[in-house]
Amino acid sequence: MTTHGPIQAVPPAFLDALAAVRRASCRKEISLREIPAPARLAPYALALSADVYERTPRRGHGAEESHGEELATGRFVLLHDPAGSALWDGTFRIVTYIRARMDAEMGNDAMLGSVAWTWLLDALNESGADYRQAGGTTTRVLSESYGILANRAETIDIELRASWTPGDQDISAHLQAWADMVCTFAGLPPLPSGVTALPHRRLS
């Protein structure tokens, strides 16, 4: 968490938002942890990192699952400026990022970007999150290998950067919706009813 000034001066609205973050119930497949928040975007900020890994069982008695290939990763940043922002249309702003890898065939689907953006809005609506002023971009990053790595298949990373203004300090629904979306980018079922699936196929 980033704050400007002593912790005693943290606005009650931001403390309420942090309490809502702690109340959020996210899928067990996602690994969440707090990371350093950006210091220049707002006087108060909280940043979380999310990762979804392929789970592989360990061998032996009492085996547990261990981390395998990373399926998706993301960042969730909550910003608060008590003075408000005309651009935000409020005193809070949520900024997010998600990245997942897929093979070139699926990554070249012309509808991939619009589906990812539609999924964001559907996830927020399904969770009951009150929001406004949503905006974002989707990017496809092609990776090609040469030389001694020339036998590697082409891959494409899909990246979604988005931000929106929450309607109140109850951030739990927003975090839950975003965490579910990270899992969907990772290709994990099931999807909430009525949500469009990303065209996604795991790399072999």
CORMO-V854238 format. One record per residue. N is the residue number from 1. OMEGA is omega in radians with two decimals (none if undefined). BURIAL is I if it has 9 or more other C-alpha atoms within 8 Angstrom, else O. D_FIRST is the distance of its C-alpha to the first C-alpha in whole Angstrom. Layout:
# CORMO-V854238
n = [N:N]
omega = [OMEGA:OMEGA]
burial = [BURIAL:BURIAL]
d_first = [D_FIRST:D_FIRST]
This chain:
# CORMO-V854238
n = [1:2:3:4:5:6:7:8:9:10:11:12:13:14:15:16:17:18:19:20:21:22:23:24:25:26:27:28:29:30:31:32:33:34:35:36:37:38:39:40:41:42:43:44:45:46:47:48:49:50:51:52:53:54:55:56:57:58:59:60:61:62:63:64:65:66:67:68:69:70:71:72:73:74:75:76:77:78:79:80:81:82:83:84:85:86:87:88:89:90:91:92:93:94:95:96:97:98:99:100:101:102:103:104:105:106:107:108:109:110:111:112:113:114:115:116:117:118:119:120:121:122:123:124:125:126:127:128:129:130:131:132:133:134:135:136:137:138:139:140:141:142:143:144:145:146:147:148:149:150:151:152:153:154:155:156:157:158:159:160:161:162:163:164:165:166:167:168:169:170:171:172:173:174:175:176:177:178:179:180:181:182:183:184:185:186:187:188:189:190:191:192:193:194:195:196:197:198:199:200:201:202:203:204]
omega = [3.10:3.07:3.05:-3.11:-3.09:-3.11:-3.13:-3.09:-3.14:-3.09:3.10:-3.14:3.13:3.08:3.09:3.13:3.11:3.10:3.11:3.08:3.13:3.14:-3.06:3.11:-3.07:-3.13:-3.06:-3.12:-3.06:3.12:-3.11:3.04:3.11:3.12:3.11:-3.12:3.09:-3.03:-3.00:-3.06:-3.11:3.12:-3.12:-3.08:3.03:3.13:3.10:3.04:3.13:3.08:3.03:-3.11:2.94:-3.10:3.13:-3.10:3.02:3.13:3.07:-3.10:3.14:-3.08:3.07:3.11:3.07:-3.13:3.02:-3.13:3.04:-3.12:3.13:3.10:-3.13:3.08:3.10:-3.09:3.08:-3.12:3.09:3.04:-3.10:3.14:-3.13:-3.14:3.11:3.14:3.12:-2.96:-3.13:-3.14:3.10:3.02:3.06:-3.14:-3.07:3.09:3.07:3.07:3.05:-3.12:3.07:-3.14:-3.03:-3.11:3.13:-3.12:3.14:3.09:-3.07:-3.09:-3.00:-3.10:-3.11:3.09:3.14:3.13:3.10:-3.14:3.11:-3.12:3.11:-3.12:3.12:-3.13:3.14:-3.11:-3.09:3.13:3.10:-3.08:3.06:3.09:3.12:3.08:3.14:3.10:3.00:-3.10:3.02:-3.08:-3.13:3.08:3.10:-3.09:-3.08:3.12:-3.11:3.10:-3.02:-3.12:3.09:3.13:3.02:3.08:3.09:3.02:3.01:3.14:3.08:3.02:-3.06:3.05:3.10:3.13:3.10:-3.10:3.13:-3.10:3.12:-3.03:-3.04:-3.13:3.13:3.13:3.13:3.12:3.14:3.13:3.07:-3.13:3.07:3.12:3.12:3.05:3.13:3.12:-3.11:3.03:-0.13:3.03:3.03:-3.12:3.06:-3.11:3.13:-3.14:3.00:3.04:-2.91:3.04:-3.11:3.02:3.11:none]
burial = [I:I:I:O:O:O:O:O:O:I:O:O:O:I:I:I:I:I:O:I:I:O:O:I:O:I:O:O:O:I:I:O:O:I:O:O:I:O:I:O:O:I:I:I:I:I:I:I:I:I:I:I:I:I:I:O:O:O:O:O:O:O:O:O:O:O:I:O:O:I:I:I:I:I:I:I:I:I:I:I:I:O:O:I:I:O:O:I:I:I:I:I:I:I:I:I:I:I:I:I:I:I:I:I:O:I:I:O:O:O:O:I:I:O:I:I:I:I:I:I:O:I:I:I:I:I:I:O:I:I:I:O:O:I:O:I:O:I:O:I:O:I:O:O:I:O:O:O:O:O:O:O:O:I:I:I:I:I:I:I:I:I:I:I:I:I:O:O:I:I:I:I:I:I:I:I:I:I:I:I:I:I:I:I:I:I:I:O:O:O:O:O:O:O:I:O:O:I:O:I:O:O:O:O]
d_first = [0:4:7:10:12:12:10:14:14:11:13:15:14:11:11:14:12:9:13:14:12:13:17:17:20:20:23:23:24:20:18:14:12:8:8:7:6:9:9:13:13:11:11:7:6:4:7:9:13:16:19:23:25:29:30:33:35:35:39:40:40:37:36:32:31:29:27:29:29:26:27:23:20:17:14:12:10:9:10:11:14:16:19:19:20:24:23:20:23:20:17:15:15:14:15:16:18:20:23:26:29:33:36:38:40:37:35:38:38:38:37:34:31:33:32:29:28:30:28:25:27:29:26:24:27:28:25:26:23:23:22:24:24:23:24:24:26:27:28:31:31:34:34:38:39:42:44:44:41:43:44:40:40:38:35:33:29:28:25:23:21:20:19:19:19:18:21:19:16:17:15:17:20:18:16:19:21:19:19:23:23:22:24:27:26:27:30:30:32:32:31:31:34:35:32:34:33:32:35:34:36:35:36:38]
